[in-house]
């Protein structure tokens, strides 16, 4: 539900540090609506599959599949 749009509010969340953050903020923003931009650093962490969040023409796309869309490689995290 586009909560921000209904409230007449626009947002531009800033997210730094961990490379997963821009993805989950993008996911949240897609649900809230009326988000102008998500500012962050789209890096990657070993063992996390980011392919569900491609950058297309400078925009991050969010997955349309159920769930969060960041599959984990259990072998990578088993060694941690």
N, C-alpha and C positions, 0 to 999 in steps of 0.2 A: 504494500500500500504506500503510495507516495505521500508520506506524512509531511515532509517539508513543503511540498508544493501546496498541499491543502492549507497549511498554516501561512502561506505567502512568504516563506523564508527561503533564502538561498544559503548554501554552505560551500566551503572550500577547505576540507580538513587537511591538516598537515600531519604527516606521519614519518618519523625518522627512526633510525637505529636498525632493528631486525628486519631482514628482507621479506619476511612473511607479512608484515604489517600493511604495506600498500595493497596487498591482495585482499586481506580481510576488510580493510577500509573501503576498497572498491566494491566488494560484495555488499557491505552495509549501505554504501551510497546508492548502489543500484536499486536497493529496496526502498530507500527513503525518498529518492527522486530529488530534483532541483539542486543537484550538486554540480557546481561549475567545474571543479577540478579536484583531483586527489594529488596532493603534492607529497612526493616521497622518493625513495631511492629503490628502484626495482632490481636489487641484487638477487643473488641466489644462495641457498644453503645446501650443502651436500645432503643427499638422501631425500630431498623434497622435489616432487615433479611439478614444475610450474607451467607445463604446456597448456593447461586449461585457461591461462591468463595471458594470451598473446598481446603484444603491442602491435596495433594496426593503425597506420597513419598517425602515429603519436598518441593514440588512445589505447588504454588497457581495456581489453574485453573481459567480461566475467563469464564463467562457465554457465551453461544452461542446464547442466545435468544436476541431479539431486545431490545434496551435500555441499561441502565447502570447496571441493575441487582441487585439493592439494594432496594427492596420494603420497604416502611415505614409503620409503624403501626400508622395510623392517630389518634387513641385514645391516644397513648403515647404523641404525639406532641400537641394534643389539650389541654392537661393538663399543658403544659409548659408555 
